[in-house]
Structure formats: structure tokens, C-alpha cells
Amino acid sequence: MITIDLIFGSESSPCYVGEGVLGEVRDLVRPFEGAKQIFVVTDATVGPLYGIDVAEHLDAPVLELPVGEESKRWQSVERVARWLIANQAERQGLLVAVGGGVVTDIVGFAAAIVFRGIPWVAIPTTLLGMVDAAIGGKTGIDLEVGKNLIGAFWPPRAVIADPLVLATLDLRQMRSGLAEVVKSAMIAPSILEHVLDSHLTSVAAGDPMQALELVVGCVRVKGEIVSLDEREAGPRRALNLGHTLAHGLEGATDFSRFLHGEAVAWGLLAELRLARDRGLLSTAEAVTWAERLQALAPLPSLEGLPWAAVAPFVERDKKRQAGRVGWVLPRMGGVVLDTAVEDDEARFVYHLLQQLPHEGPLTTLF
């Protein structure tokens, strides 16, 4: 088991990563029990696989939420809150999230606002959850007009990530998580690029035994960035790489066509083209990253989804400041923050994306 300390302001939380670490959940959670009350929230898919078993190990009641991004709304947060109150939860009680990014976001947000804040622990069961959603303390829900527009910074007391549970993911979910891994490698290539190239193909083919180093590397990269900027006032904005267009795609399709990582993959491709055209990357460098993203194909098609439908969601992005949305663009060795991209420029690149076969080759974008 590898323990990585995640720093949030003056506090820190451990992230435990290891194959089989889920079997140690009782001992790992014990230091955070508080009033000896523990409550487990999972979803209808993860519950039968892991959530109910975790609840039994913790001798805790369990609540199952509906599956999917469509459930990341106020109603789910209220359901968690009412369930906690009905079970006589106290402020010192511990809420445990067992699931992917949606469950993590809902439960973390509920923990942030019930009794004005109760402790929680994240047990991510998807690759996306392990490398992104459970790390950093950003929680939130979607509105019909945009993604993650309501939320709070509320870090978990601990994160428990067991790559062995990824064996139950289908390929689409695994590759969705890999998009966030590629994003992290684009932000910190000197740390992650060699690990990515060693393990990407195997994990994209569905081998969870090759995921451990990717998870550890991504947690360390994101943890370091968050320690410098807990509330996204500066360096943490780098983590929005690929997400400006991604959130627009998700919102324009009512969060039903794309898994989050699939939308991020399209967003990364758009920003690679923008960066190449601005001279931030050479064509060869952009092609290398597109080849890595090719391992995640096929991506859901952009057919029938015009820029006019996507643009309003991009314009309402939560990163909006001073009347505009600053894009994060890749460059040699890292990223450039808060880049102004005019609507005509974004529309042109989006049109190029629409012409790409969703199964690839993605390199024809360049």
C-alpha cells in the first residue's frame, strides 16, 4: 500500500492506494469515525459489487442512489441529507462515498452542507474517480444550464483507492478515466509521460493490473497542484485542461451522450489544435498526444451537435471571469492558463472536430 498525503491549506488527508486495500477498509476508516456513526452511500451499480460489502465491514447503513450523471442534481443531495437526518446522524458522524465520480461529487457536496459540514471518506471505484473526482476536495452538482455550477470545496478525510476494483469496469468506463490520466500527463509530462506510455495501451485494453502506477502518478500530480491552490485561484486552473469544451458537450446533450472522460478527450483534442495553431506546440508534439488519445477511441460522435448548441454552455462555464471564459491550452512541458479564445476560433476548431471520424485516426486533425 502506498500512502500519499494530500494537503489542503493547513490540513492534510491520506490517500491510500494499493491492490487489495479495500479489504483493509475497517482499519483505514477507524481513525475518522468520530462519534462512531458511519453512513455509506453508493449507487445501484456499485452497491451490489462493493458498496454493500463496505457497509457490512463498517457496520453501517447504506443508501443506494440512481446511476449516471443525470442523477447529479439537487434531488440526490437532498435525498442523502434526509436519509442522514432520518438515521439520527450527528455532526461528528462519518459519511463514506463508494462509487465513481458522480457518487463522489454528490456525497462530498452533501457532506459539505449537512449540519454545515460533516467529515467524509471517498472510496472511488472507477479510474476517473481515483485519478480525479476523489482528489482535491471539489464537490458539486449539475444544473440544466451547466455542469458543476453548484458546489463546495470540502476535502475528504481520506481516500481509499484499490485498482483491483477496476476489473468490473467496462472498456468505455476505463477509457473515460484514461482521458483524465492523459490530461494530467499533459499538465506534468516530466512526471507522467513515461508512465503513461508504459501503461496506457494495456489499461485501455481493460487490464486493471497495469493501472496502479497511473493512479499513483496522477494523485501525486493533482495533490501537488491542489496544495499550491486549494480554491482554484491560480495554478489549480491547470486541471481544467480539456474541460471547457467538455462541459459544453455534456450540457448540450443533457449529460446523456458522453461519459465525462469522453467529453474531456474531445476537449483535449480541441485544445491541442488551438495550441498548435498558436505555436504553443509543434505539429509533431500535437500528433504525439493525439496518438495517445487514439487509444481511447471510439469516442461518441459529434454528429448532429452544432456549435450553436454547445457554445451557450461554454459561455456559462464556472471559470468565467470578467465576462469571458479563459481556456487552458497545452504547451511544451505544461500548460498556459486563462487563454482568450474568440467564438469564431472555437467554432472553427469545433467544425474540424466534427469532421473527424469518431473512431479515428485522430491525428488527421493536424
C-alpha positions in Angstrom: 0.0 0.0 0.0 1.2 3.5 -0.9 0.1 6.5 1.2 0.1 9.9 -0.3 -0.5 12.9 1.9 -3.0 15.4 0.3 -2.5 18.9 1.6 -5.5 21.3 1.9 -4.4 24.6 3.4 -3.3 23.8 6.9 -4.7 20.3 6.9 -3.8 17.0 5.2 -5.6 13.8 4.3 -4.1 10.4 3.4 -4.8 8.8 0.1 -4.2 5.0 0.4 -3.5 3.3 -3.0 -2.9 -0.4 -3.3 -4.2 -3.6 -4.8 -6.4 -5.2 -2.3 -6.5 -2.2 0.0 -10.3 -2.3 0.0 -10.1 -5.4 2.2 -8.5 -3.1 4.9 -11.3 -0.6 4.9 -12.2 -1.1 8.5 -8.8 -0.3 9.8 -8.3 2.6 7.4 -11.6 4.2 8.3 -11.3 3.7 12.1 -9.3 6.9 12.8 -12.0 9.0 11.3 -15.1 7.5 13.0 -15.7 10.5 15.3 -19.0 9.7 17.1 -18.8 6.1 16.0 -21.6 6.8 13.4 -20.8 5.7 9.9 -23.1 6.1 6.8 -22.3 4.6 3.4 -23.7 6.0 0.2 -23.2 4.2 -3.1 -25.2 3.7 -6.3 -27.3 0.9 -7.8 -24.5 -0.5 -9.9 -21.6 -0.3 -7.4 -23.8 -1.3 -4.4 -24.0 -5.0 -5.2 -20.4 -5.1 -6.2 -18.7 -3.2 -3.4 -20.9 -0.7 -1.6 -22.9 -3.2 0.5 -19.8 -5.1 1.4 -18.1 -2.0 2.6 -21.2 -1.1 4.7 -21.1 -4.5 6.3 -17.4 -4.2 7.1 -18.1 -0.8 8.7 -21.4 -2.0 10.4 -23.1 1.0 8.7 -26.4 1.6 7.0 -26.2 2.0 3.2 -28.1 4.2 0.7 -28.1 3.4 -3.0 -28.5 6.3 -5.4 -29.5 6.1 -9.1 -26.7 5.6 -11.6 -25.4 8.2 -14.0 -24.6 11.8 -14.5 -28.3 12.6 -14.8 -28.6 11.9 -11.1 -26.0 14.6 -10.1 -28.7 17.1 -9.2 -30.3 18.7 -6.1 -32.7 15.9 -5.6 -29.9 13.4 -4.9 -28.2 15.7 -2.4 -31.5 16.3 -0.6 -32.1 12.5 -0.5 -28.7 12.0 1.1 -29.4 14.8 3.6 -32.9 13.5 4.6 -31.6 9.9 4.9 -28.8 11.1 7.3 -31.3 13.0 9.4 -33.8 10.1 9.4 -30.9 7.9 10.7 -30.2 10.4 13.5 -26.8 11.4 12.2 -24.7 13.8 14.2 -22.2 16.4 13.1 -19.4 14.0 14.1 -20.8 11.2 12.1 -18.7 9.9 9.1 -20.2 9.7 5.6 -18.5 7.3 3.2 -18.8 7.5 -0.6 -18.4 4.3 -2.5 -18.6 4.8 -6.3 -17.4 6.7 -9.3 -17.2 10.5 -9.9 -20.9 11.1 -9.7 -21.3 9.5 -6.3 -18.2 11.2 -5.1 -19.4 14.6 -6.1 -22.9 14.1 -4.6 -21.8 12.7 -1.3 -19.0 15.2 -0.9 -21.4 18.1 -1.5 -23.9 16.6 0.9 -21.2 16.3 3.5 -20.2 19.9 3.0 -23.7 21.3 3.6 -25.4 18.9 6.1 -25.1 20.4 9.6 -22.8 23.0 7.9 -20.2 20.3 7.3 -19.6 16.7 8.4 -16.5 14.5 7.7 -16.5 12.1 4.8 -14.2 9.5 3.2 -14.0 8.7 -0.6 -13.7 5.1 -1.9 -13.6 5.6 -5.7 -14.5 2.6 -7.7 -13.7 4.0 -11.2 -10.4 5.1 -12.7 -11.8 8.6 -13.2 -12.8 8.7 -9.5 -9.3 7.5 -8.4 -7.3 10.0 -10.5 -9.6 13.0 -10.4 -13.0 13.2 -8.7 -11.9 11.9 -5.3 -8.8 14.1 -5.2 -8.8 17.8 -4.4 -12.0 18.4 -2.4 -14.1 19.9 -5.2 -17.7 18.7 -4.9 -20.8 19.7 -6.7 -23.8 19.1 -8.8 -25.1 20.0 -12.3 -27.9 22.4 -13.3 -29.8 22.1 -16.6 -27.9 25.1 -17.8 -24.4 23.8 -17.0 -22.1 21.3 -15.3 -20.8 21.7 -11.7 -22.3 25.1 -11.3 -23.3 24.4 -7.6 -20.8 23.0 -5.2 -18.3 23.5 -2.4 -14.7 22.9 -1.6 -14.9 20.1 1.1 -11.9 17.7 1.1 -12.5 14.1 2.3 -10.7 13.0 5.4 -9.2 10.1 3.5 -9.3 8.5 0.1 -9.0 4.7 -0.4 -8.2 3.6 -3.9 -8.0 -0.1 -4.8 -7.1 -0.6 -8.5 -8.4 -4.2 -8.3 -12.0 -3.0 -8.3 -11.4 -1.7 -11.9 -11.7 -5.2 -13.1 -15.5 -4.7 -13.0 -15.4 -1.6 -15.3 -16.3 -2.0 -18.9 -13.9 -0.7 -21.5 -15.8 2.5 -22.1 -15.6 3.5 -18.4 -12.0 2.6 -18.2 -11.1 4.7 -21.3 -13.2 7.5 -19.9 -11.0 7.5 -16.8 -7.9 7.4 -19.0 -8.8 10.7 -20.6 -8.2 12.3 -17.2 -4.9 10.4 -17.0 -3.8 11.8 -20.3 -4.9 15.3 -19.1 -2.7 15.0 -16.1 0.3 13.8 -18.2 -0.2 16.9 -20.5 0.0 19.1 -17.4 3.0 17.4 -15.9 4.7 15.5 -18.8 8.1 15.3 -17.0 6.4 13.3 -14.2 3.8 11.2 -16.0 4.6 10.9 -19.7 6.9 7.9 -19.4 4.4 6.1 -17.1 1.6 6.9 -19.5 3.4 5.4 -22.4 4.3 2.3 -20.5 0.7 1.5 -19.3 -1.8 3.4 -21.5 -2.3 0.6 -24.1 -2.7 -2.2 -21.5 -5.2 -0.3 -19.4 -7.1 0.9 -22.4 -7.5 -2.8 -23.3 -9.0 -3.4 -19.9 -6.1 -4.6 -17.8 -6.5 -3.2 -14.2 -3.2 -4.7 -13.1 -1.4 -2.0 -15.1 -3.3 0.9 -13.5 -1.6 1.2 -10.2 1.3 3.4 -11.3 -1.0 5.6 -13.3 -3.3 6.2 -10.3 -0.3 6.9 -8.0 1.2 9.3 -10.5 -2.0 11.2 -11.1 -2.8 11.5 -7.4 0.7 12.9 -6.8 0.4 15.5 -9.6 -3.1 16.6 -8.7 -2.2 16.6 -5.0 0.8 18.9 -5.6 -1.3 21.3 -7.6 -4.1 21.5 -5.1 -1.6 22.0 -2.2 -0.5 25.2 -4.0 -4.0 26.5 -4.7 -6.8 24.9 -2.7 -9.6 27.1 -4.1 -8.7 27.4 -7.7 -7.4 31.0 -7.7 -4.3 30.3 -9.8 -2.3 27.1 -10.5 -5.2 24.8 -9.9 -6.9 26.1 -13.1 -4.4 23.9 -15.0 -6.7 21.0 -14.0 -9.4 22.4 -16.3 -7.4 21.4 -19.3 -9.8 19.8 -21.8 -12.8 20.7 -19.7 -14.1 24.0 -21.3 -15.4 22.2 -24.4 -16.1 19.0 -22.4 -18.6 20.7 -20.1 -20.2 22.3 -23.2 -20.6 18.9 -24.8 -22.1 17.4 -21.7 -24.5 20.2 -21.1 -25.7 20.5 -24.7 -26.6 16.8 -24.7 -28.3 16.9 -21.2 -25.4 14.8 -19.8 -26.6 11.7 -21.7 -24.4 11.2 -24.8 -20.9 11.4 -23.3 -19.2 9.9 -20.3 -17.2 12.7 -18.7 -13.8 11.4 -19.9 -15.1 11.1 -23.4 -16.1 14.7 -23.5 -12.7 15.6 -22.0 -11.0 13.7 -24.8 -12.8 15.8 -27.4 -11.9 18.9 -25.3 -8.2 17.9 -25.2 -8.2 17.4 -29.0 -9.7 20.9 -29.5 -7.1 22.5 -27.2 -4.2 20.6 -28.9 -5.3 22.1 -32.2 -5.7 25.6 -30.7 -2.2 25.3 -29.1 -0.7 24.1 -32.4 -2.2 26.9 -34.3 -0.8 29.4 -31.8 2.7 28.0 -31.8 2.5 26.6 -28.3 3.1 23.1 -29.6 4.7 21.8 -32.8 2.6 19.7 -35.1 4.8 16.7 -34.1 4.1 17.3 -30.4 0.3 17.7 -31.0 0.3 14.5 -33.1 2.0 12.5 -30.3 -0.7 13.5 -27.9 -3.4 12.7 -30.4 -1.9 9.3 -30.9 -2.2 8.7 -27.2 -5.8 9.8 -27.2 -6.4 7.4 -30.1 -6.2 4.6 -27.5 -9.5 5.9 -26.0 -11.4 5.7 -29.3 -14.0 5.3 -30.5 -15.4 8.5 -29.0 -19.2 9.3 -29.1 -19.8 11.2 -32.3 -20.3 14.9 -32.5 -22.7 14.4 -35.4 -25.9 16.4 -35.1 -24.5 18.6 -32.3 -23.9 22.1 -33.8 -21.6 24.6 -32.2 -24.7 26.8 -31.6 -26.0 24.2 -29.2 -22.6 23.8 -27.4 -21.5 27.5 -27.2 -24.0 28.7 -24.6 -22.8 26.1 -22.2 -19.2 27.0 -22.8 -20.0 30.7 -22.2 -21.6 29.8 -18.9 -18.6 27.8 -17.7 -17.9 28.2 -14.0 -14.4 29.5 -14.8 -16.0 32.6 -16.4 -14.3 35.9 -15.2 -14.6 39.5 -16.4 -17.2 38.5 -19.0 -15.2 35.7 -20.7 -14.1 32.1 -20.2 -10.3 31.6 -20.1 -9.2 28.3 -21.8 -6.3 26.2 -20.6 -4.0 25.3 -23.5 -1.2 22.8 -23.6 2.3 23.9 -24.4 5.7 22.2 -24.4 6.3 21.0 -20.9 3.0 22.1 -19.4 0.0 24.4 -19.9 -0.9 28.0 -20.4 -3.7 29.3 -18.2 -6.6 31.7 -18.9 -6.2 32.0 -22.7 -8.7 34.1 -24.6 -10.3 32.1 -27.4 -12.7 34.0 -29.6 -16.0 32.4 -30.6 -15.0 32.3 -34.3 -11.8 30.5 -33.4 -13.6 28.0 -31.2 -16.3 27.4 -33.8 -13.7 26.7 -36.5 -11.9 24.1 -34.3 -15.2 22.5 -33.4 -16.1 22.2 -37.0 -12.7 20.4 -37.6 -13.5 18.0 -34.8 -16.9 17.2 -36.3 -15.2 16.2 -39.5 -13.0 13.6 -37.6 -14.2 10.0 -37.7 -15.1 9.3 -34.1 -13.1 6.1 -34.3 -10.1 8.0 -35.7 -7.4 8.4 -36.8 -7.5 11.5 -34.6 -4.1 12.6 -35.9 -5.8 13.9 -39.1 -6.8 16.9 -37.0 -3.3 18.2 -37.6 
